[in-house]
Amino acid sequence: MSDKKKITKQLAKSIGRLASVHSNRYHVMPRANKWIIRRDGAIRALGIYKTRNEAVKKVEDVVRSSHGGYAYIHGKDGRIVEEVTYFGD
């Protein structure tokens, strides 16, 4: 295979990976003294957790298993305090 074809294949693979990352956005948010994980645009929570740390650990697993994406971690005031990018396994 020529170098040009190898580079083209690698580029296509990278673009595909980035496209999937941009479609997978999750939020870790406070709700009623607990923490929830919610996919961007969803109404229902994917899970409810006692602590923020539990929710952050779980969102990492969820995002990695869905081929990568972003996790937006909110503070108790609801504002985004951290943005994490995960790549799929």
Stockholm file with secondary structure:
# STOCKHOLM 1.0

chainA/1-89         MSDKKKITKQLAKSIGRLASVHSNRYHVMPRANKWIIRRDGAIRALGIYKTRNEAVKKVEDVVRSSHGGYAYIHGKDGRIVEEVTYFGD
#=GR chainA/1-89 SS CCHHHHHHHHHHHHHHHHHHHHHCEEEEEEETTEEEEEETTCSSCSEEESSHHHHHHHHHHHHHHTTEEEEEEECTTSCEEEEEEEECC
#=GC SS_cons        CCHHHHHHHHHHHHHHHHHHHHHCEEEEEEETTEEEEEETTCSSCSEEESSHHHHHHHHHHHHHHTTEEEEEEECTTSCEEEEEEEECC
//
